[in-house]
Amino acid sequence: MSDRGVFRGRLFGPGLPGGGVDAGGAWSGGEIRVTAADAPETLGSSPVVTAGGFNGTSLRLSWETPAGSFTLVLDDDGEIARCHDTAPPGLRPSIAAARSSRHRVDRRFRRGWILLVLAALLLSAATLRLITDSDRFARWVVDRIPVEQESRLGDLVIAQSRLQFPLTETGKEIGVIREIGARLTPGTRYRYRWFIAERPDVNAFAAPGGVVVVFRGLLDRVGSPEELAGVLAHEIAHAEHRHTLMVTVKSLGVRGIISLLTGDLSGGGVGDLSARLISLRFSRDAEREADDEGLRRLIQARIDPRGMIRFYETIERKGGGAPPPILSTHPATGERLQRLRQEVARHPGPWDPLPREWGDALRGR
Ligand SMILES: [Zn+2]
């Protein structure tokens, strides 16, 4: 039997141990052919397909033989999918039906859980206002938002941003941003997406779910790939610590929080996130955490961390008039720069210089 089209599960039946044996099944014509290490190959024609197991999360294929009835139980999503995709056309509908009943069970479980959360939330409308303002409550909610849900929130921010300004997501500069970003995010749980907002503001922000937006005005002020890396490291740190999600949750109110928890983003409960993010202010603690974590990531990637400091110094010096948004939303106070300098001084390198071509690409060459 070739390995292609083999789906693995546990086989139960006459002569087999009570706990079943590991077995591989494959479709052969209208029949299922099952082999297990210590059992003779069994053949079943037109097996009966049902959803089974605790919570109905597995797929069961049962068939009769002269020796008695056998059941192959598939637990893993991938194995179930392979079983479905390679099945004879006549059997596919019943496998698909069992699969969807399985998802229904998942959904029912999720609904039950959500109702529980809602009940807890609505217990007292008066205390609710109080707790939605608290960091601990926001953290509690944030810890319950799955990464996929957070990514959908990121999608929403991108869609909303596009209505307000053009977003560039291809080209040399994005290539450089992506390369630097990859070095700064080893082993991340997010699938990062990088954008340039075609706006003159000196700004950058991290949206939930690993979306990082750098403004054209900031790119134009960046003197080297290392300086850009400094900005990216800081924004990545905000993303990894879910700071944006945290502030979003805190500013949303009950309706938005319910939207986030239930996964229903269609009702407008989360409002105009994009506009919110552009002028977002984090707490001093969050900023300090992003600086420290950003620095740690730069050092780990062997990227010269002095770029981060240089960038802050440059834009602070060139200031004149109102500070650029990245400074007003990311207060680079003297104290903060001093902390960064002290920290960097403890790490003498050596550093791997970032490719010259990256600098050229950033200068539009
Ligand atoms: Zn920040």
Boltz pocket constraint, residues with backbone or C-beta under 6 A from the ligand:
constraints:
  - pocket:
      binder: B
      contacts: [[A, 234], [A, 238], [A, 282], [A, 286], [A, 287], [A, 290], [A, 329], [A, 330]]
      max_distance: 6.0
